[in-house]
Amino acid sequence: MNSTKTYRFQFLSLTVILLLCFIINISLGSVNIPFKSIFSSLFGTIDNETWQIIVTTVRLPKSITALLVGSGLGLSGLLMQTLFRNPLAGPFVLGISSGASLGVALVILGSGLFGGVFTDVFTNKWSIVIAASLGSFLVLLAVLAVSSKVRDTMAILIIGLMFGSITAAVVSVLSYFSSAEQLQQYIFWGFGSLSNLSWNELLIFAGIYVVGLLLSIASIKGLNSLLLGDNYAKSLGLNLKQNRLIIILATSLVAGTITAFAGPIAFIGLAIPHLTRQIFTTSNHKILLPAVCLFGAIVMLICDSIAQIPGSDYMLPINAITALVGAPVVIWLLVRQQKMMF
């Protein structure tokens, strides 16, 4: 394994780029606010109360959300690719995103079954977040129950995909019997959004994210051992079943929370680990783990800045921009799949 000292320049460069992207992201929006006023509003107060509210209650939470979402998806993708030793594995291969989508579909598309009196109750913001969280959690329980019975890691991957197919089928049935307004609301949720979180919601999001991050850090030794095969990991005294459960739980917490609060954001989790390996040519997760977090946060901030269409009042769906970044990477991976080493 390469020494961390070898990559000090890369880490320093990424940190500086992250700060620049963060500042640029805060400065962009439909209202033109000078840089000086933005800095003043972050570290104090300014005379223009409207600008102060825009920066502190809209743009700053959105930028922090982009940072958490990008780093979380990159981290989840790295964990899944290492666990399954598959370069095309992503954070949602366990069916977590599908479970969240099913929960939201039951709330939005199924709300009509309860009559108009309950529609507003079932389709408010917190109901959607709770439904997505419960959907992800139920799929997580199912995957954990299966993983405790199955020894083959690839079998867990296939089972996760099957859970995704089942939930997609249920969503299709609900969509068929739903109104155009309900379908539109569900589609808009599927676009993903980084700008809907208040400070209280962001605090809950960050708390769960930190728990998942700590579990990931605790599994670094196991992740490095898995790269050399199950037999080698066993020879080092690694409890494969326990380590696998920790990795799955960490991924589920991070990816499930991101889906619940920001929607199903595609491609970032799949692409970021591979883009990071182009800069950090190492397999040591002690280096890769913080690297994918930094790189994922940078890419998500860039995608969000592009989605805002600088100089315009329009804002593109974040999923459209992340797909433009991630899809070429997936194509590149498919072309070079035989050369990938895990």
C-alpha positions as CSV (number, residue, x, y, z in Angstrom):
1,M,0.0,0.0,0.0
2,N,1.3,3.5,-0.8
3,S,2.0,5.9,1.9
4,T,-0.5,8.7,2.7
5,K,2.5,11.2,2.4
6,T,2.6,10.5,-1.4
7,Y,-0.8,12.1,-1.8
8,R,-0.5,15.2,0.3
9,F,-0.4,17.5,-2.7
10,Q,-3.5,15.8,-4.2
11,F,-5.4,16.1,-1.0
12,L,-4.3,19.8,-0.6
13,S,-5.3,20.5,-4.2
14,L,-8.7,18.9,-3.8
15,T,-9.4,20.7,-0.6
16,V,-8.6,24.1,-2.2
17,I,-10.8,23.2,-5.3
18,L,-13.6,22.1,-2.9
19,L,-13.5,25.5,-1.1
20,L,-13.5,27.4,-4.4
21,C,-16.5,25.3,-5.7
22,F,-18.3,25.9,-2.5
23,I,-17.9,29.7,-2.7
24,I,-18.8,29.7,-6.4
25,N,-21.9,27.6,-5.7
26,I,-23.1,30.0,-3.0
27,S,-22.6,33.0,-5.3
28,L,-24.8,31.6,-8.1
29,G,-28.5,32.1,-8.2
30,S,-31.3,34.0,-9.8
31,V,-30.5,37.0,-7.6
32,N,-27.1,38.6,-8.3
33,I,-25.2,39.2,-5.0
34,P,-21.7,40.6,-4.9
35,F,-18.9,38.4,-3.5
36,K,-18.2,40.9,-0.7
37,S,-21.8,40.8,0.5
38,I,-21.8,37.0,0.4
39,F,-18.7,36.8,2.6
40,S,-20.2,39.5,4.9
41,S,-23.4,37.6,5.3
42,L,-21.6,34.3,6.1
43,F,-19.5,35.8,8.8
44,G,-21.8,38.6,10.1
45,T,-24.7,40.7,8.9
46,I,-25.2,43.0,5.9
47,D,-27.5,46.0,5.4
48,N,-29.5,44.2,2.7
49,E,-31.8,41.9,4.7
50,T,-33.1,40.2,1.6
51,W,-29.5,39.2,0.5
52,Q,-28.8,38.0,4.1
53,I,-31.9,35.7,4.0
54,I,-31.1,34.3,0.5
55,V,-27.5,33.4,1.5
56,T,-28.1,32.0,5.0
57,T,-31.4,30.2,4.5
58,V,-31.4,29.2,0.8
59,R,-27.9,29.1,-0.8
60,L,-25.8,28.0,2.2
61,P,-28.0,25.0,3.2
62,K,-28.2,24.0,-0.5
63,S,-24.4,24.1,-0.9
64,I,-23.9,22.0,2.3
65,T,-26.5,19.5,1.1
66,A,-24.6,19.2,-2.2
67,L,-21.4,18.6,-0.3
68,L,-22.9,15.9,1.9
69,V,-24.8,14.2,-1.0
70,G,-21.7,14.1,-3.3
71,S,-19.3,12.8,-0.7
72,G,-21.9,10.3,0.6
73,L,-22.7,8.9,-2.8
74,G,-19.0,8.6,-3.6
75,L,-18.3,6.9,-0.3
76,S,-21.3,4.5,-0.8
77,G,-20.1,3.6,-4.4
78,L,-16.6,2.8,-3.1
79,L,-17.9,0.5,-0.4
80,M,-20.2,-1.4,-2.9
81,Q,-17.5,-1.7,-5.5
82,T,-15.0,-3.1,-3.0
83,L,-17.6,-5.4,-1.3
84,F,-18.8,-6.9,-4.6
85,R,-15.4,-6.5,-6.4
86,N,-17.4,-5.2,-9.3
87,P,-16.4,-2.0,-11.1
88,L,-20.0,-1.4,-12.1
89,A,-21.5,-1.7,-8.6
90,G,-23.1,1.5,-7.2
91,P,-24.6,2.6,-3.9
92,F,-28.1,1.6,-5.0
93,V,-27.5,-2.0,-6.1
94,L,-28.9,-3.3,-2.8
95,G,-32.4,-1.9,-3.8
96,I,-32.2,0.9,-1.3
97,S,-33.1,3.6,-3.8
98,S,-36.0,1.4,-5.1
99,G,-37.3,0.9,-1.6
100,A,-37.2,4.7,-1.0
101,S,-39.0,5.2,-4.4
102,L,-41.7,2.7,-3.4
103,G,-42.3,4.5,-0.1
104,V,-42.6,7.8,-1.8
105,A,-44.9,6.2,-4.5
106,L,-47.2,4.8,-1.8
107,V,-47.5,8.3,-0.3
108,I,-47.9,10.3,-3.5
109,L,-49.5,7.9,-5.9
110,G,-51.5,6.1,-3.2
111,S,-52.7,9.2,-1.4
112,G,-55.8,9.4,-3.6
113,L,-57.0,6.1,-2.2
114,F,-57.6,7.8,1.2
115,G,-59.7,10.7,-0.2
116,G,-59.0,14.4,-0.6
117,V,-59.2,15.0,3.2
118,F,-55.9,13.2,3.8
119,T,-54.1,14.1,0.5
120,D,-52.3,17.2,2.0
121,V,-51.3,15.2,5.1
122,F,-49.8,12.4,3.1
123,T,-48.0,14.5,0.5
124,N,-46.4,17.1,2.8
125,K,-42.6,17.3,2.9
126,W,-42.0,15.3,6.1
127,S,-44.3,12.6,5.0
128,I,-42.3,12.0,1.8
129,V,-39.0,12.0,3.8
130,I,-40.4,9.5,6.3
131,A,-41.9,7.3,3.6
132,A,-38.6,7.2,1.7
133,S,-36.7,6.4,4.9
134,L,-39.1,3.6,5.9
135,G,-38.9,2.2,2.4
136,S,-35.1,2.2,2.4
137,F,-35.1,0.7,5.9
138,L,-37.4,-2.1,5.1
139,V,-35.3,-3.1,2.1
140,L,-32.2,-2.8,4.3
141,L,-33.8,-5.2,6.8
142,A,-34.6,-7.7,4.0
143,V,-31.0,-7.5,2.6
144,L,-29.4,-7.9,6.0
145,A,-31.6,-10.9,6.7
146,V,-30.6,-12.5,3.4
147,S,-26.9,-11.6,3.8
148,S,-26.8,-13.4,7.2
149,K,-28.0,-16.6,5.5
150,V,-26.0,-16.3,2.2
151,R,-22.3,-16.8,2.0
152,D,-21.8,-15.7,-1.6
153,T,-21.4,-12.0,-1.9
154,M,-22.5,-12.0,-5.5
155,A,-25.8,-13.6,-4.5
156,I,-26.5,-10.6,-2.3
157,L,-25.9,-8.3,-5.3
158,I,-28.4,-10.3,-7.4
159,I,-31.0,-10.4,-4.6
160,G,-30.7,-6.6,-4.2
161,L,-31.4,-6.2,-7.9
162,M,-34.4,-8.5,-7.6
163,F,-35.7,-6.3,-4.7
164,G,-35.3,-3.4,-7.1
165,S,-37.3,-5.1,-9.8
166,I,-40.2,-6.0,-7.3
167,T,-40.5,-2.4,-6.0
168,A,-40.3,-1.0,-9.6
169,A,-43.2,-3.3,-10.6
170,V,-45.3,-2.1,-7.6
171,V,-44.6,1.6,-8.5
172,S,-45.7,0.8,-12.1
173,V,-49.0,-0.5,-10.9
174,L,-49.5,2.5,-8.7
175,S,-48.6,4.8,-11.5
176,Y,-51.2,3.2,-13.8
177,F,-54.0,4.0,-11.4
178,S,-52.8,7.5,-10.5
179,S,-53.9,10.9,-11.7
180,A,-51.7,13.2,-13.9
181,E,-51.1,15.5,-11.0
182,Q,-49.9,12.7,-8.8
183,L,-47.6,11.4,-11.5
184,Q,-46.2,14.8,-12.0
185,Q,-45.4,15.2,-8.3
186,Y,-43.7,11.8,-8.2
187,I,-41.7,12.5,-11.4
188,F,-40.5,15.8,-9.9
189,W,-39.3,14.0,-6.8
190,G,-37.5,11.6,-9.0
191,F,-35.6,14.5,-10.6
192,G,-33.7,15.0,-7.3
193,S,-33.3,18.3,-5.5
194,L,-30.7,19.8,-3.2
195,S,-32.6,23.0,-2.4
196,N,-35.5,21.9,-0.2
197,L,-33.8,21.4,3.1
198,S,-34.1,23.7,6.1
199,W,-31.4,23.9,8.7
200,N,-33.3,21.5,11.0
201,E,-33.7,18.9,8.3
202,L,-30.0,19.4,7.3
203,L,-29.0,18.7,10.9
204,I,-30.8,15.4,10.9
205,F,-29.4,14.5,7.5
206,A,-25.8,15.3,8.6
207,G,-26.2,13.3,11.9
208,I,-27.2,10.1,10.1
209,Y,-24.5,10.8,7.5
210,V,-21.8,11.0,10.2
211,V,-23.0,7.6,11.7
212,G,-22.6,6.0,8.2
213,L,-19.2,7.7,7.8
214,L,-17.9,6.4,11.1
215,L,-19.0,2.9,10.3
216,S,-17.2,3.2,7.0
217,I,-14.0,4.3,8.7
218,A,-14.3,1.4,11.1
219,S,-14.4,-1.0,8.2
220,I,-11.2,0.3,6.4
221,K,-9.1,-2.7,7.4
222,G,-11.8,-5.1,6.3
223,L,-12.2,-3.3,2.9
224,N,-8.4,-3.6,2.3
225,S,-8.5,-7.3,3.2
226,L,-11.4,-8.0,0.9
227,L,-9.5,-6.8,-2.1
228,L,-7.1,-9.8,-1.7
229,G,-9.9,-12.3,-1.5
230,D,-12.1,-13.9,1.1
231,N,-9.6,-16.6,2.0
232,Y,-6.8,-14.0,2.6
233,A,-9.2,-11.9,4.7
234,K,-10.1,-15.0,6.8
235,S,-6.4,-15.7,7.3
236,L,-6.0,-12.3,8.8
237,G,-8.7,-13.1,11.4
238,L,-11.4,-11.0,9.7
239,N,-15.0,-11.9,10.5
240,L,-16.4,-11.8,6.9
241,K,-20.0,-11.9,7.9
242,Q,-19.7,-9.2,10.5
243,N,-17.6,-7.0,8.2
244,R,-20.0,-7.4,5.3
245,L,-23.0,-6.4,7.5
246,I,-21.1,-3.3,8.7
247,I,-20.4,-2.3,5.1
248,I,-24.0,-2.9,4.0
249,L,-25.3,-1.0,7.0
250,A,-23.0,2.0,6.4
251,T,-24.0,2.1,2.7
252,S,-27.7,1.8,3.5
253,L,-27.6,4.6,6.1
254,V,-25.7,7.0,3.8
255,A,-27.4,6.2,0.5
256,G,-30.9,5.8,2.0
257,T,-30.7,9.1,3.8
258,I,-29.5,10.9,0.7
259,T,-32.5,9.4,-1.3
260,A,-34.9,10.3,1.4
261,F,-33.8,14.0,1.7
262,A,-32.6,14.7,-1.8
263,G,-34.2,12.1,-4.1
264,P,-32.6,9.4,-6.2
265,I,-29.5,11.0,-7.6
266,A,-27.9,8.8,-10.2
267,F,-24.5,8.1,-11.5
268,I,-22.4,10.0,-8.9
269,G,-21.9,6.9,-6.7
270,L,-20.9,4.8,-9.7
271,A,-18.6,7.3,-11.4
272,I,-16.8,9.0,-8.5
273,P,-14.7,6.0,-7.2
274,H,-13.3,5.4,-10.7
275,L,-12.6,9.1,-11.3
276,T,-10.8,9.2,-7.9
277,R,-8.6,6.3,-8.8
278,Q,-7.3,8.2,-11.8
279,I,-5.7,10.7,-9.3
280,F,-5.0,8.4,-6.4
281,T,-3.4,5.3,-7.9
282,T,-3.7,3.2,-4.8
283,S,-6.0,0.4,-3.5
284,N,-5.6,1.5,0.2
285,H,-9.0,2.6,1.5
286,K,-7.3,4.7,4.2
287,I,-6.5,7.0,1.2
288,L,-9.4,6.2,-1.1
289,L,-12.1,6.8,1.5
290,P,-11.4,10.5,2.2
291,A,-10.4,11.0,-1.4
292,V,-13.8,9.9,-2.8
293,C,-15.6,12.1,-0.2
294,L,-13.6,15.1,-1.4
295,F,-14.0,14.3,-5.1
296,G,-17.7,13.5,-4.8
297,A,-18.4,16.8,-3.0
298,I,-16.5,18.7,-5.7
299,V,-18.3,17.0,-8.6
300,M,-21.7,17.5,-7.0
301,L,-21.1,21.2,-6.3
302,I,-20.0,21.6,-9.9
303,C,-23.1,19.8,-11.2
304,D,-25.3,21.9,-9.0
305,S,-23.7,25.1,-10.2
306,I,-24.3,24.0,-13.8
307,A,-27.9,23.0,-13.0
308,Q,-28.6,26.6,-11.9
309,I,-27.8,27.9,-15.4
310,P,-25.8,31.0,-14.3
311,G,-27.4,34.2,-15.3
312,S,-30.8,32.6,-15.7
313,D,-33.9,32.1,-13.5
314,Y,-34.2,28.5,-14.6
315,M,-32.8,25.5,-12.8
316,L,-32.3,22.1,-14.4
317,P,-33.0,18.8,-12.6
318,I,-29.8,17.8,-10.8
319,N,-30.2,14.2,-12.1
320,A,-29.9,15.5,-15.7
321,I,-26.6,17.1,-15.0
322,T,-25.2,14.1,-12.9
323,A,-26.1,11.8,-15.8
324,L,-24.1,13.9,-18.2
325,V,-21.1,13.5,-15.9
326,G,-21.7,9.8,-15.0
327,A,-22.9,8.3,-18.2
328,P,-19.6,8.9,-20.1
329,V,-17.7,7.3,-17.2
330,V,-20.0,4.2,-17.4
331,I,-19.3,3.9,-21.1
332,W,-15.6,4.2,-20.5
333,L,-15.8,1.5,-17.8
334,L,-17.7,-0.9,-20.1
335,V,-15.0,-0.4,-22.8
336,R,-12.1,-1.0,-20.4
337,Q,-13.8,-3.4,-18.0
338,Q,-11.3,-6.2,-18.8
339,K,-8.5,-4.0,-17.7
340,M,-10.0,-3.0,-14.3
341,M,-8.2,-4.6,-11.4
342,F,-10.0,-5.3,-8.1
